[in-house]
Amino acid sequence: MKKEILTNKSRFGLYNLALERIDECQTSTGGIASFPDVFEKICRSFSIKKKEAWELLFMLRDFGMIEIVPFKGVIVK
């Protein structure tokens, strides 16, 4: 994800930080961040459990910031 997009969404505070952490997990093939990598990064960064990380991912999806790919991972839009 381009840095300009992240700076434009800086008003979201912790959501922006979560997007940056997810973006760090993305691979060069298809830009999909695998679920294990996302959960490791999110849970450690925010000291939350996996269930709470799922809630965060669904919230970001509802805001239109990410796309959840079933059985694969997450794509930051």
N, CA, C and O atoms as a Maestro MAE file, in Angstrom:
{
 s_m_m2io_version
 :::
 2.0.0
}

f_m_ct {
 s_m_title
 :::
 protein
 m_atom[308] {
  # First column is atom index #
  i_m_mmod_type
  r_m_x_coord
  r_m_y_coord
  r_m_z_coord
  i_m_residue_number
  s_m_chain_name
  s_m_pdb_residue_name
  s_m_pdb_atom_name
  i_m_atomic_number
  :::
  1 25 0.832 -1.174 0.000 1 A "MET " " N  " 7
  2 3 0.000 0.000 0.000 1 A "MET " " CA " 6
  3 2 0.875 1.235 0.000 1 A "MET " " C  " 6
  4 15 1.922 1.258 0.647 1 A "MET " " O  " 8
  5 25 0.469 2.223 -0.695 2 A "LYS " " N  " 7
  6 3 1.272 3.424 -0.813 2 A "LYS " " CA " 6
  7 2 1.164 4.264 0.451 2 A "LYS " " C  " 6
  8 15 0.113 4.314 1.090 2 A "LYS " " O  " 8
  9 25 2.254 4.918 0.800 3 A "LYS " " N  " 7
  10 3 2.305 5.730 2.011 3 A "LYS " " CA " 6
  11 2 1.359 6.921 1.942 3 A "LYS " " C  " 6
  12 15 0.869 7.375 2.976 3 A "LYS " " O  " 8
  13 25 1.089 7.444 0.721 4 A "GLU " " N  " 7
  14 3 0.174 8.582 0.609 4 A "GLU " " CA " 6
  15 2 -1.212 8.221 1.113 4 A "GLU " " C  " 6
  16 15 -1.878 9.036 1.753 4 A "GLU " " O  " 8
  17 25 -1.643 7.008 0.828 5 A "ILE " " N  " 7
  18 3 -2.969 6.573 1.248 5 A "ILE " " CA " 6
  19 2 -3.032 6.496 2.761 5 A "ILE " " C  " 6
  20 15 -4.028 6.897 3.362 5 A "ILE " " O  " 8
  21 25 -1.982 5.985 3.383 6 A "LEU " " N  " 7
  22 3 -1.974 5.881 4.833 6 A "LEU " " CA " 6
  23 2 -1.987 7.252 5.486 6 A "LEU " " C  " 6
  24 15 -2.653 7.438 6.504 6 A "LEU " " O  " 8
  25 25 -1.270 8.214 4.927 7 A "THR " " N  " 7
  26 3 -1.251 9.543 5.529 7 A "THR " " CA " 6
  27 2 -2.581 10.250 5.342 7 A "THR " " C  " 6
  28 15 -2.963 11.072 6.175 7 A "THR " " O  " 8
  29 25 -3.296 9.946 4.263 8 A "ASN " " N  " 7
  30 3 -4.611 10.548 4.063 8 A "ASN " " CA " 6
  31 2 -5.631 10.011 5.063 8 A "ASN " " C  " 6
  32 15 -6.621 10.684 5.352 8 A "ASN " " O  " 8
  33 25 -5.407 8.822 5.588 9 A "LYS " " N  " 7
  34 3 -6.340 8.222 6.522 9 A "LYS " " CA " 6
  35 2 -5.854 8.350 7.963 9 A "LYS " " C  " 6
  36 15 -6.278 7.580 8.825 9 A "LYS " " O  " 8
  37 25 -4.969 9.312 8.236 10 A "SER " " N  " 7
  38 3 -4.395 9.441 9.564 10 A "SER " " CA " 6
  39 2 -5.420 9.837 10.614 10 A "SER " " C  " 6
  40 15 -5.159 9.686 11.807 10 A "SER " " O  " 8
  41 25 -6.559 10.330 10.212 11 A "ARG " " N  " 7
  42 3 -7.573 10.742 11.174 11 A "ARG " " CA " 6
  43 2 -8.182 9.561 11.931 11 A "ARG " " C  " 6
  44 15 -8.885 9.758 12.923 11 A "ARG " " O  " 8
  45 25 -7.920 8.347 11.475 12 A "PHE " " N  " 7
  46 3 -8.483 7.167 12.111 12 A "PHE " " CA " 6
  47 2 -7.660 6.672 13.293 12 A "PHE " " C  " 6
  48 15 -8.099 5.766 14.001 12 A "PHE " " O  " 8
  49 25 -6.487 7.235 13.524 13 A "GLY " " N  " 7
  50 3 -5.672 6.906 14.689 13 A "GLY " " CA " 6
  51 2 -5.223 5.459 14.729 13 A "GLY " " C  " 6
  52 15 -4.369 5.048 13.943 13 A "GLY " " O  " 8
  53 25 -5.794 4.685 15.638 14 A "LEU " " N  " 7
  54 3 -5.385 3.295 15.812 14 A "LEU " " CA " 6
  55 2 -5.747 2.424 14.614 14 A "LEU " " C  " 6
  56 15 -5.079 1.426 14.342 14 A "LEU " " O  " 8
  57 25 -6.800 2.799 13.904 15 A "TYR " " N  " 7
  58 3 -7.143 2.041 12.700 15 A "TYR " " CA " 6
  59 2 -6.033 2.196 11.665 15 A "TYR " " C  " 6
  60 15 -5.693 1.240 10.969 15 A "TYR " " O  " 8
  61 25 -5.476 3.387 11.564 16 A "ASN " " N  " 7
  62 3 -4.367 3.628 10.649 16 A "ASN " " CA " 6
  63 2 -3.163 2.789 11.047 16 A "ASN " " C  " 6
  64 15 -2.491 2.217 10.189 16 A "ASN " " O  " 8
  65 25 -2.892 2.716 12.329 17 A "LEU " " N  " 7
  66 3 -1.789 1.903 12.820 17 A "LEU " " CA " 6
  67 2 -2.022 0.417 12.510 17 A "LEU " " C  " 6
  68 15 -1.095 -0.300 12.135 17 A "LEU " " O  " 8
  69 25 -3.262 -0.028 12.671 18 A "ALA " " N  " 7
  70 3 -3.594 -1.420 12.341 18 A "ALA " " CA " 6
  71 2 -3.392 -1.689 10.850 18 A "ALA " " C  " 6
  72 15 -2.890 -2.748 10.473 18 A "ALA " " O  " 8
  73 25 -3.782 -0.735 10.000 19 A "LEU " " N  " 7
  74 3 -3.575 -0.894 8.556 19 A "LEU " " CA " 6
  75 2 -2.092 -0.967 8.217 19 A "LEU " " C  " 6
  76 15 -1.688 -1.749 7.356 19 A "LEU " " O  " 8
  77 25 -1.281 -0.158 8.889 20 A "GLU " " N  " 7
  78 3 0.162 -0.207 8.655 20 A "GLU " " CA " 6
  79 2 0.721 -1.567 9.045 20 A "GLU " " C  " 6
  80 15 1.561 -2.118 8.334 20 A "GLU " " O  " 8
  81 25 0.263 -2.115 10.170 21 A "ARG " " N  " 7
  82 3 0.750 -3.421 10.615 21 A "ARG " " CA " 6
  83 2 0.339 -4.528 9.650 21 A "ARG " " C  " 6
  84 15 1.130 -5.426 9.362 21 A "ARG " " O  " 8
  85 25 -0.888 -4.469 9.152 22 A "ILE " " N  " 7
  86 3 -1.354 -5.464 8.183 22 A "ILE " " CA " 6
  87 2 -0.568 -5.321 6.883 22 A "ILE " " C  " 6
  88 15 -0.193 -6.316 6.263 22 A "ILE " " O  " 8
  89 25 -0.323 -4.083 6.478 23 A "ASP " " N  " 7
  90 3 0.419 -3.825 5.248 23 A "ASP " " CA " 6
  91 2 1.839 -4.388 5.323 23 A "ASP " " C  " 6
  92 15 2.381 -4.822 4.306 23 A "ASP " " O  " 8
  93 25 2.442 -4.388 6.500 24 A "GLU " " N  " 7
  94 3 3.774 -4.950 6.691 24 A "GLU " " CA " 6
  95 2 3.788 -6.467 6.460 24 A "GLU " " C  " 6
  96 15 4.828 -7.032 6.122 24 A "GLU " " O  " 8
  97 25 2.659 -7.113 6.638 25 A "CYS " " N  " 7
  98 3 2.567 -8.570 6.493 25 A "CYS " " CA " 6
  99 2 2.352 -9.008 5.054 25 A "CYS " " C  " 6
  100 15 2.531 -10.186 4.744 25 A "CYS " " O  " 8
  101 25 1.974 -8.099 4.168 26 A "GLN " " N  " 7
  102 3 1.649 -8.470 2.800 26 A "GLN " " CA " 6
  103 2 2.863 -8.989 2.056 26 A "GLN " " C  " 6
  104 15 3.975 -8.484 2.208 26 A "GLN " " O  " 8
  105 25 2.619 -10.015 1.245 27 A "THR " " N  " 7
  106 3 3.673 -10.586 0.416 27 A "THR " " CA " 6
  107 2 3.634 -9.942 -0.959 27 A "THR " " C  " 6
  108 15 2.663 -9.272 -1.311 27 A "THR " " O  " 8
  109 25 4.667 -10.140 -1.716 28 A "SER " " N  " 7
  110 3 4.723 -9.552 -3.055 28 A "SER " " CA " 6
  111 2 3.810 -10.280 -4.042 28 A "SER " " C  " 6
  112 15 3.466 -9.725 -5.085 28 A "SER " " O  " 8
  113 25 3.418 -11.504 -3.726 29 A "THR " " N  " 7
  114 3 2.553 -12.262 -4.637 29 A "THR " " CA " 6
  115 2 1.093 -11.988 -4.313 29 A "THR " " C  " 6
  116 15 0.543 -12.557 -3.370 29 A "THR " " O  " 8
  117 25 0.476 -11.129 -5.084 30 A "GLY " " N  " 7
  118 3 -0.935 -10.850 -4.917 30 A "GLY " " CA " 6
  119 2 -1.263 -9.869 -3.814 30 A "GLY " " C  " 6
  120 15 -2.414 -9.446 -3.708 30 A "GLY " " O  " 8
  121 25 -0.320 -9.497 -3.004 31 A "GLY " " N  " 7
  122 3 -0.562 -8.529 -1.939 31 A "GLY " " CA " 6
  123 2 -1.450 -9.040 -0.828 31 A "GLY " " C  " 6
  124 15 -2.090 -8.249 -0.135 31 A "GLY " " O  " 8
  125 25 -1.502 -10.353 -0.646 32 A "ILE " " N  " 7
  126 3 -2.341 -10.931 0.403 32 A "ILE " " CA " 6
  127 2 -1.486 -11.186 1.641 32 A "ILE " " C  " 6
  128 15 -0.446 -11.842 1.575 32 A "ILE " " O  " 8
  129 25 -1.947 -10.652 2.773 33 A "ALA " " N  " 7
  130 3 -1.304 -10.924 4.053 33 A "ALA " " CA " 6
  131 2 -1.986 -12.147 4.653 33 A "ALA " " C  " 6
  132 15 -3.195 -12.124 4.879 33 A "ALA " " O  " 8
  133 25 -1.237 -13.212 4.913 34 A "SER " " N  " 7
  134 3 -1.839 -14.449 5.416 34 A "SER " " CA " 6
  135 2 -2.369 -14.242 6.838 34 A "SER " " C  " 6
  136 15 -1.845 -13.433 7.603 34 A "SER " " O  " 8
  137 25 -3.415 -14.990 7.166 35 A "PHE " " N  " 7
  138 3 -4.039 -14.849 8.481 35 A "PHE " " CA " 6
  139 2 -3.072 -15.066 9.646 35 A "PHE " " C  " 6
  140 15 -3.092 -14.279 10.593 35 A "PHE " " O  " 8
  141 25 -2.222 -16.107 9.616 36 A "PRO " " N  " 7
  142 3 -1.290 -16.269 10.748 36 A "PRO " " CA " 6
  143 2 -0.375 -15.064 10.945 36 A "PRO " " C  " 6
  144 15 -0.117 -14.658 12.078 36 A "PRO " " O  " 8
  145 25 0.113 -14.494 9.850 37 A "ASP " " N  " 7
  146 3 0.972 -13.317 9.952 37 A "ASP " " CA " 6
  147 2 0.208 -12.111 10.489 37 A "ASP " " C  " 6
  148 15 0.715 -11.364 11.325 37 A "ASP " " O  " 8
  149 25 -1.023 -11.928 9.997 38 A "VAL " " N  " 7
  150 3 -1.844 -10.802 10.443 38 A "VAL " " CA " 6
  151 2 -2.150 -10.921 11.927 38 A "VAL " " C  " 6
  152 15 -2.013 -9.952 12.673 38 A "VAL " " O  " 8
  153 25 -2.565 -12.114 12.359 39 A "PHE " " N  " 7
  154 3 -2.898 -12.278 13.771 39 A "PHE " " CA " 6
  155 2 -1.673 -12.100 14.665 39 A "PHE " " C  " 6
  156 15 -1.770 -11.519 15.745 39 A "PHE " " O  " 8
  157 25 -0.535 -12.593 14.222 40 A "GLU " " N  " 7
  158 3 0.686 -12.426 15.005 40 A "GLU " " CA " 6
  159 2 1.013 -10.945 15.170 40 A "GLU " " C  " 6
  160 15 1.320 -10.492 16.273 40 A "GLU " " O  " 8
  161 25 0.948 -10.196 14.076 41 A "LYS " " N  " 7
  162 3 1.298 -8.776 14.104 41 A "LYS " " CA " 6
  163 2 0.276 -7.963 14.892 41 A "LYS " " C  " 6
  164 15 0.654 -7.136 15.723 41 A "LYS " " O  " 8
  165 25 -1.013 -8.186 14.643 42 A "ILE " " N  " 7
  166 3 -2.066 -7.407 15.299 42 A "ILE " " CA " 6
  167 2 -2.143 -7.730 16.794 42 A "ILE " " C  " 6
  168 15 -2.209 -6.825 17.625 42 A "ILE " " O  " 8
  169 25 -2.135 -9.006 17.126 43 A "CYS " " N  " 7
  170 3 -2.262 -9.393 18.537 43 A "CYS " " CA " 6
  171 2 -1.080 -8.905 19.361 43 A "CYS " " C  " 6
  172 15 -1.260 -8.475 20.501 43 A "CYS " " O  " 8
  173 25 0.110 -8.963 18.811 44 A "ARG " " N  " 7
  174 3 1.285 -8.484 19.548 44 A "ARG " " CA " 6
  175 2 1.337 -6.969 19.620 44 A "ARG " " C  " 6
  176 15 1.749 -6.414 20.638 44 A "ARG " " O  " 8
  177 25 0.925 -6.290 18.557 45 A "SER " " N  " 7
  178 3 0.993 -4.827 18.533 45 A "SER " " CA " 6
  179 2 0.008 -4.187 19.501 45 A "SER " " C  " 6
  180 15 0.322 -3.186 20.145 45 A "SER " " O  " 8
  181 25 -1.187 -4.768 19.603 46 A "PHE " " N  " 7
  182 3 -2.236 -4.165 20.415 46 A "PHE " " CA " 6
  183 2 -2.550 -4.947 21.685 46 A "PHE " " C  " 6
  184 15 -3.449 -4.567 22.434 46 A "PHE " " O  " 8
  185 25 -1.827 -6.032 21.937 47 A "SER " " N  " 7
  186 3 -2.053 -6.882 23.121 47 A "SER " " CA " 6
  187 2 -3.508 -7.318 23.218 47 A "SER " " C  " 6
  188 15 -4.153 -7.165 24.255 47 A "SER " " O  " 8
  189 25 -4.011 -7.868 22.111 48 A "ILE " " N  " 7
  190 3 -5.386 -8.348 22.085 48 A "ILE " " CA " 6
  191 2 -5.388 -9.826 21.723 48 A "ILE " " C  " 6
  192 15 -4.400 -10.363 21.223 48 A "ILE " " O  " 8
  193 25 -6.523 -10.469 21.988 49 A "LYS " " N  " 7
  194 3 -6.675 -11.890 21.671 49 A "LYS " " CA " 6
  195 2 -7.147 -12.052 20.231 49 A "LYS " " C  " 6
  196 15 -7.536 -11.085 19.576 49 A "LYS " " O  " 8
  197 25 -7.104 -13.286 19.756 50 A "LYS " " N  " 7
  198 3 -7.458 -13.577 18.362 50 A "LYS " " CA " 6
  199 2 -8.904 -13.189 18.056 50 A "LYS " " C  " 6
  200 15 -9.191 -12.678 16.974 50 A "LYS " " O  " 8
  201 25 -9.807 -13.425 18.992 51 A "LYS " " N  " 7
  202 3 -11.219 -13.074 18.776 51 A "LYS " " CA " 6
  203 2 -11.365 -11.565 18.584 51 A "LYS " " C  " 6
  204 15 -12.119 -11.116 17.721 51 A "LYS " " O  " 8
  205 25 -10.649 -10.791 19.385 52 A "GLU " " N  " 7
  206 3 -10.704 -9.336 19.251 52 A "GLU " " CA " 6
  207 2 -10.058 -8.874 17.948 52 A "GLU " " C  " 6
  208 15 -10.491 -7.886 17.354 52 A "GLU " " O  " 8
  209 25 -9.022 -9.589 17.503 53 A "ALA " " N  " 7
  210 3 -8.391 -9.270 16.224 53 A "ALA " " CA " 6
  211 2 -9.370 -9.504 15.078 53 A "ALA " " C  " 6
  212 15 -9.419 -8.721 14.129 53 A "ALA " " O  " 8
  213 25 -10.156 -10.591 15.165 54 A "TRP " " N  " 7
  214 3 -11.186 -10.842 14.149 54 A "TRP " " CA " 6
  215 2 -12.178 -9.685 14.113 54 A "TRP " " C  " 6
  216 15 -12.560 -9.226 13.036 54 A "TRP " " O  " 8
  217 25 -12.597 -9.213 15.287 55 A "GLU " " N  " 7
  218 3 -13.545 -8.103 15.345 55 A "GLU " " CA " 6
  219 2 -12.961 -6.858 14.693 55 A "GLU " " C  " 6
  220 15 -13.663 -6.135 13.988 55 A "GLU " " O  " 8
  221 25 -11.674 -6.608 14.930 56 A "LEU " " N  " 7
  222 3 -11.000 -5.473 14.302 56 A "LEU " " CA " 6
  223 2 -10.969 -5.628 12.789 56 A "LEU " " C  " 6
  224 15 -11.223 -4.667 12.062 56 A "LEU " " O  " 8
  225 25 -10.659 -6.830 12.308 57 A "LEU " " N  " 7
  226 3 -10.624 -7.066 10.865 57 A "LEU " " CA " 6
  227 2 -11.994 -6.865 10.231 57 A "LEU " " C  " 6
  228 15 -12.102 -6.273 9.156 57 A "LEU " " O  " 8
  229 25 -13.041 -7.355 10.892 58 A "PHE " " N  " 7
  230 3 -14.394 -7.174 10.346 58 A "PHE " " CA " 6
  231 2 -14.791 -5.703 10.358 58 A "PHE " " C  " 6
  232 15 -15.485 -5.245 9.450 58 A "PHE " " O  " 8
  233 25 -14.364 -4.960 11.369 59 A "MET " " N  " 7
  234 3 -14.666 -3.536 11.429 59 A "MET " " CA " 6
  235 2 -13.960 -2.795 10.291 59 A "MET " " C  " 6
  236 15 -14.561 -1.947 9.630 59 A "MET " " O  " 8
  237 25 -12.690 -3.115 10.066 60 A "LEU " " N  " 7
  238 3 -11.953 -2.495 8.968 60 A "LEU " " CA " 6
  239 2 -12.555 -2.866 7.624 60 A "LEU " " C  " 6
  240 15 -12.569 -2.053 6.700 60 A "LEU " " O  " 8
  241 25 -13.056 -4.099 7.511 61 A "ARG " " N  " 7
  242 3 -13.735 -4.515 6.279 61 A "ARG " " CA " 6
  243 2 -15.014 -3.705 6.068 61 A "ARG " " C  " 6
  244 15 -15.304 -3.273 4.952 61 A "ARG " " O  " 8
  245 25 -15.774 -3.503 7.142 62 A "ASP " " N  " 7
  246 3 -17.011 -2.732 7.043 62 A "ASP " " CA " 6
  247 2 -16.747 -1.274 6.670 62 A "ASP " " C  " 6
  248 15 -17.568 -0.642 6.005 62 A "ASP " " O  " 8
  249 25 -15.597 -0.739 7.100 63 A "PHE " " N  " 7
  250 3 -15.205 0.623 6.739 63 A "PHE " " CA " 6
  251 2 -14.702 0.707 5.306 63 A "PHE " " C  " 6
  252 15 -14.518 1.803 4.776 63 A "PHE " " O  " 8
  253 25 -14.477 -0.449 4.671 64 A "GLY " " N  " 7
  254 3 -14.000 -0.479 3.294 64 A "GLY " " CA " 6
  255 2 -12.501 -0.311 3.161 64 A "GLY " " C  " 6
  256 15 -12.012 0.023 2.081 64 A "GLY " " O  " 8
  257 25 -11.759 -0.534 4.236 65 A "MET " " N  " 7
  258 3 -10.310 -0.345 4.214 65 A "MET " " CA " 6
  259 2 -9.548 -1.606 3.835 65 A "MET " " C  " 6
  260 15 -8.429 -1.524 3.328 65 A "MET " " O  " 8
  261 25 -10.140 -2.769 4.075 66 A "ILE " " N  " 7
  262 3 -9.493 -4.030 3.748 66 A "ILE " " CA " 6
  263 2 -10.490 -4.952 3.074 66 A "ILE " " C  " 6
  264 15 -11.699 -4.723 3.118 66 A "ILE " " O  " 8
  265 25 -9.974 -5.984 2.457 67 A "GLU " " N  " 7
  266 3 -10.805 -7.053 1.903 67 A "GLU " " CA " 6
  267 2 -10.336 -8.359 2.534 67 A "GLU " " C  " 6
  268 15 -9.143 -8.660 2.528 67 A "GLU " " O  " 8
  269 25 -11.258 -9.124 3.069 68 A "ILE " " N  " 7
  270 3 -10.925 -10.415 3.670 68 A "ILE " " CA " 6
  271 2 -11.132 -11.490 2.610 68 A "ILE " " C  " 6
  272 15 -12.231 -11.654 2.081 68 A "ILE " " O  " 8
  273 25 -10.059 -12.220 2.308 69 A "VAL " " N  " 7
  274 3 -10.105 -13.299 1.316 69 A "VAL " " CA " 6
  275 2 -10.245 -14.612 2.093 69 A "VAL " " C  " 6
  276 15 -9.324 -15.003 2.809 69 A "VAL " " O  " 8
  277 25 -11.391 -15.298 1.958 70 A "PRO " " N  " 7
  278 3 -11.604 -16.526 2.726 70 A "PRO " " CA " 6
  279 2 -10.491 -17.551 2.527 70 A "PRO " " C  " 6
  280 15 -10.061 -17.812 1.403 70 A "PRO " " O  " 8
  281 25 -10.041 -18.117 3.621 71 A "PHE " " N  " 7
  282 3 -9.019 -19.169 3.670 71 A "PHE " " CA " 6
  283 2 -7.635 -18.713 3.198 71 A "PHE " " C  " 6
  284 15 -6.723 -19.534 3.098 71 A "PHE " " O  " 8
  285 25 -7.464 -17.430 2.907 72 A "LYS " " N  " 7
  286 3 -6.173 -16.921 2.430 72 A "LYS " " CA " 6
  287 2 -5.606 -15.869 3.372 72 A "LYS " " C  " 6
  288 15 -4.559 -16.071 3.987 72 A "LYS " " O  " 8
  289 25 -6.318 -14.727 3.481 73 A "GLY " " N  " 7
  290 3 -5.786 -13.650 4.303 73 A "GLY " " CA " 6
  291 2 -6.499 -12.347 4.054 73 A "GLY " " C  " 6
  292 15 -7.709 -12.315 3.832 73 A "GLY " " O  " 8
  293 25 -5.726 -11.253 4.094 74 A "VAL " " N  " 7
  294 3 -6.282 -9.902 4.043 74 A "VAL " " CA " 6
  295 2 -5.558 -9.098 2.975 74 A "VAL " " C  " 6
  296 15 -4.342 -9.210 2.821 74 A "VAL " " O  " 8
  297 25 -6.313 -8.283 2.235 75 A "ILE " " N  " 7
  298 3 -5.755 -7.347 1.274 75 A "ILE " " CA " 6
  299 2 -6.119 -5.941 1.722 75 A "ILE " " C  " 6
  300 15 -7.290 -5.642 1.958 75 A "ILE " " O  " 8
  301 25 -5.108 -5.070 1.839 76 A "VAL " " N  " 7
  302 3 -5.361 -3.671 2.179 76 A "VAL " " CA " 6
  303 2 -5.705 -2.942 0.900 76 A "VAL " " C  " 6
  304 15 -4.975 -3.029 -0.087 76 A "VAL " " O  " 8
  305 25 -6.822 -2.218 0.915 77 A "LYS " " N  " 7
  306 3 -7.270 -1.491 -0.292 77 A "LYS " " CA " 6
  307 2 -6.579 -0.154 -0.385 77 A "LYS " " C  " 6
  308 15 -6.821 0.601 -1.326 77 A "LYS " " O  " 8
  :::
 }
 m_bond[307] {
  # First column is bond index #
  i_m_from
  i_m_to
  i_m_order
  :::
  1 1 2 1
  2 2 3 1
  3 3 4 2
  4 3 5 1
  5 5 6 1
  6 6 7 1
  7 7 8 2
  8 7 9 1
  9 9 10 1
  10 10 11 1
  11 11 12 2
  12 11 13 1
  13 13 14 1
  14 14 15 1
  15 15 16 2
  16 15 17 1
  17 17 18 1
  18 18 19 1
  19 19 20 2
  20 19 21 1
  21 21 22 1
  22 22 23 1
  23 23 24 2
  24 23 25 1
  25 25 26 1
  26 26 27 1
  27 27 28 2
  28 27 29 1
  29 29 30 1
  30 30 31 1
  31 31 32 2
  32 31 33 1
  33 33 34 1
  34 34 35 1
  35 35 36 2
  36 35 37 1
  37 37 38 1
  38 38 39 1
  39 39 40 2
  40 39 41 1
  41 41 42 1
  42 42 43 1
  43 43 44 2
  44 43 45 1
  45 45 46 1
  46 46 47 1
  47 47 48 2
  48 47 49 1
  49 49 50 1
  50 50 51 1
  51 51 52 2
  52 51 53 1
  53 53 54 1
  54 54 55 1
  55 55 56 2
  56 55 57 1
  57 57 58 1
  58 58 59 1
  59 59 60 2
  60 59 61 1
  61 61 62 1
  62 62 63 1
  63 63 64 2
  64 63 65 1
  65 65 66 1
  66 66 67 1
  67 67 68 2
  68 67 69 1
  69 69 70 1
  70 70 71 1
  71 71 72 2
  72 71 73 1
  73 73 74 1
  74 74 75 1
  75 75 76 2
  76 75 77 1
  77 77 78 1
  78 78 79 1
  79 79 80 2
  80 79 81 1
  81 81 82 1
  82 82 83 1
  83 83 84 2
  84 83 85 1
  85 85 86 1
  86 86 87 1
  87 87 88 2
  88 87 89 1
  89 89 90 1
  90 90 91 1
  91 91 92 2
  92 91 93 1
  93 93 94 1
  94 94 95 1
  95 95 96 2
  96 95 97 1
  97 97 98 1
  98 98 99 1
  99 99 100 2
  100 99 101 1
  101 101 102 1
  102 102 103 1
  103 103 104 2
  104 103 105 1
  105 105 106 1
  106 106 107 1
  107 107 108 2
  108 107 109 1
  109 109 110 1
  110 110 111 1
  111 111 112 2
  112 111 113 1
  113 113 114 1
  114 114 115 1
  115 115 116 2
  116 115 117 1
  117 117 118 1
  118 118 119 1
  119 119 120 2
  120 119 121 1
  121 121 122 1
  122 122 123 1
  123 123 124 2
  124 123 125 1
  125 125 126 1
  126 126 127 1
  127 127 128 2
  128 127 129 1
  129 129 130 1
  130 130 131 1
  131 131 132 2
  132 131 133 1
  133 133 134 1
  134 134 135 1
  135 135 136 2
  136 135 137 1
  137 137 138 1
  138 138 139 1
  139 139 140 2
  140 139 141 1
  141 141 142 1
  142 142 143 1
  143 143 144 2
  144 143 145 1
  145 145 146 1
  146 146 147 1
  147 147 148 2
  148 147 149 1
  149 149 150 1
  150 150 151 1
  151 151 152 2
  152 151 153 1
  153 153 154 1
  154 154 155 1
  155 155 156 2
  156 155 157 1
  157 157 158 1
  158 158 159 1
  159 159 160 2
  160 159 161 1
  161 161 162 1
  162 162 163 1
  163 163 164 2
  164 163 165 1
  165 165 166 1
  166 166 167 1
  167 167 168 2
  168 167 169 1
  169 169 170 1
  170 170 171 1
  171 171 172 2
  172 171 173 1
  173 173 174 1
  174 174 175 1
  175 175 176 2
  176 175 177 1
  177 177 178 1
  178 178 179 1
  179 179 180 2
  180 179 181 1
  181 181 182 1
  182 182 183 1
  183 183 184 2
  184 183 185 1
  185 185 186 1
  186 186 187 1
  187 187 188 2
  188 187 189 1
  189 189 190 1
  190 190 191 1
  191 191 192 2
  192 191 193 1
  193 193 194 1
  194 194 195 1
  195 195 196 2
  196 195 197 1
  197 197 198 1
  198 198 199 1
  199 199 200 2
  200 199 201 1
  201 201 202 1
  202 202 203 1
  203 203 204 2
  204 203 205 1
  205 205 206 1
  206 206 207 1
  207 207 208 2
  208 207 209 1
  209 209 210 1
  210 210 211 1
  211 211 212 2
  212 211 213 1
  213 213 214 1
  214 214 215 1
  215 215 216 2
  216 215 217 1
  217 217 218 1
  218 218 219 1
  219 219 220 2
  220 219 221 1
  221 221 222 1
  222 222 223 1
  223 223 224 2
  224 223 225 1
  225 225 226 1
  226 226 227 1
  227 227 228 2
  228 227 229 1
  229 229 230 1
  230 230 231 1
  231 231 232 2
  232 231 233 1
  233 233 234 1
  234 234 235 1
  235 235 236 2
  236 235 237 1
  237 237 238 1
  238 238 239 1
  239 239 240 2
  240 239 241 1
  241 241 242 1
  242 242 243 1
  243 243 244 2
  244 243 245 1
  245 245 246 1
  246 246 247 1
  247 247 248 2
  248 247 249 1
  249 249 250 1
  250 250 251 1
  251 251 252 2
  252 251 253 1
  253 253 254 1
  254 254 255 1
  255 255 256 2
  256 255 257 1
  257 257 258 1
  258 258 259 1
  259 259 260 2
  260 259 261 1
  261 261 262 1
  262 262 263 1
  263 263 264 2
  264 263 265 1
  265 265 266 1
  266 266 267 1
  267 267 268 2
  268 267 269 1
  269 269 270 1
  270 270 271 1
  271 271 272 2
  272 271 273 1
  273 273 274 1
  274 274 275 1
  275 275 276 2
  276 275 277 1
  277 277 278 1
  278 278 279 1
  279 279 280 2
  280 279 281 1
  281 281 282 1
  282 282 283 1
  283 283 284 2
  284 283 285 1
  285 285 286 1
  286 286 287 1
  287 287 288 2
  288 287 289 1
  289 289 290 1
  290 290 291 1
  291 291 292 2
  292 291 293 1
  293 293 294 1
  294 294 295 1
  295 295 296 2
  296 295 297 1
  297 297 298 1
  298 298 299 1
  299 299 300 2
  300 299 301 1
  301 301 302 1
  302 302 303 1
  303 303 304 2
  304 303 305 1
  305 305 306 1
  306 306 307 1
  307 307 308 2
  :::
 }
}
